[in-house]
Amino acid sequence: MVAATPIGARVAMPKLTDVELYAWIAQAEADARLEYRRGFLGIDVTPVISTLPEPERRQLADLG
């Protein structure tokens, strides 16, 4: 059973290294999924309306 996460809650997820990602891909089953982003990108990168801390907002915006 998976616990529900409240709407708007930010859950810190560990970042994968390239090697860890490749290892996950190599062992993943056909229906396996890996979440790479949670949130509303357009809102999260906009300074006036983003709820992210400024350093995180800037880092996300720099991704392109």
C-alpha positions as a Python dict, from the first residue, in 0.01 Angstrom:
ca = {
    (1, 'M'): (0, 0, 0),
    (2, 'V'): (129, 347, -90),
    (3, 'A'): (68, 642, 142),
    (4, 'A'): (-99, 945, -13),
    (5, 'T'): (95, 1270, -33),
    (6, 'P'): (-109, 1583, 49),
    (7, 'I'): (-169, 1817, -244),
    (8, 'G'): (99, 2084, -255),
    (9, 'A'): (339, 1886, -35),
    (10, 'R'): (698, 1880, -153),
    (11, 'V'): (866, 1546, -113),
    (12, 'A'): (1243, 1537, -144),
    (13, 'M'): (1352, 1264, -378),
    (14, 'P'): (1711, 1154, -412),
    (15, 'K'): (1883, 1254, -733),
    (16, 'L'): (2021, 974, -944),
    (17, 'T'): (2370, 971, -1084),
    (18, 'D'): (2419, 861, -1443),
    (19, 'V'): (2540, 521, -1326),
    (20, 'E'): (2239, 475, -1098),
    (21, 'L'): (2002, 570, -1382),
    (22, 'Y'): (2168, 323, -1620),
    (23, 'A'): (2149, 52, -1354),
    (24, 'W'): (1780, 124, -1299),
    (25, 'I'): (1713, 110, -1674),
    (26, 'A'): (1902, -220, -1704),
    (27, 'Q'): (1694, -391, -1436),
    (28, 'A'): (1358, -218, -1487),
    (29, 'E'): (1063, -431, -1591),
    (30, 'A'): (849, -342, -1891),
    (31, 'D'): (591, -144, -1692),
    (32, 'A'): (837, 25, -1452),
    (33, 'R'): (828, 403, -1424),
    (34, 'L'): (1069, 661, -1291),
    (35, 'E'): (935, 1003, -1198),
    (36, 'Y'): (1171, 1277, -1311),
    (37, 'R'): (966, 1587, -1234),
    (38, 'R'): (669, 1667, -1015),
    (39, 'G'): (507, 2008, -1023),
    (40, 'F'): (398, 2277, -1263),
    (41, 'L'): (707, 2380, -1455),
    (42, 'G'): (564, 2709, -1586),
    (43, 'I'): (467, 2818, -1236),
    (44, 'D'): (773, 2680, -1061),
    (45, 'V'): (1016, 2882, -1277),
    (46, 'T'): (823, 3213, -1260),
    (47, 'P'): (971, 3437, -986),
    (48, 'V'): (649, 3613, -886),
    (49, 'I'): (433, 3303, -839),
    (50, 'S'): (676, 3021, -765),
    (51, 'T'): (662, 2865, -418),
    (52, 'L'): (1010, 2716, -456),
    (53, 'P'): (1300, 2866, -262),
    (54, 'E'): (1488, 3108, -489),
    (55, 'P'): (1800, 2890, -537),
    (56, 'E'): (1584, 2591, -641),
    (57, 'R'): (1370, 2808, -870),
    (58, 'R'): (1681, 2949, -1041),
    (59, 'Q'): (1834, 2604, -1080),
    (60, 'L'): (1514, 2471, -1238),
    (61, 'A'): (1483, 2774, -1468),
    (62, 'D'): (1843, 2728, -1582),
    (63, 'L'): (1756, 2383, -1719),
    (64, 'G'): (1591, 2550, -2011),
}
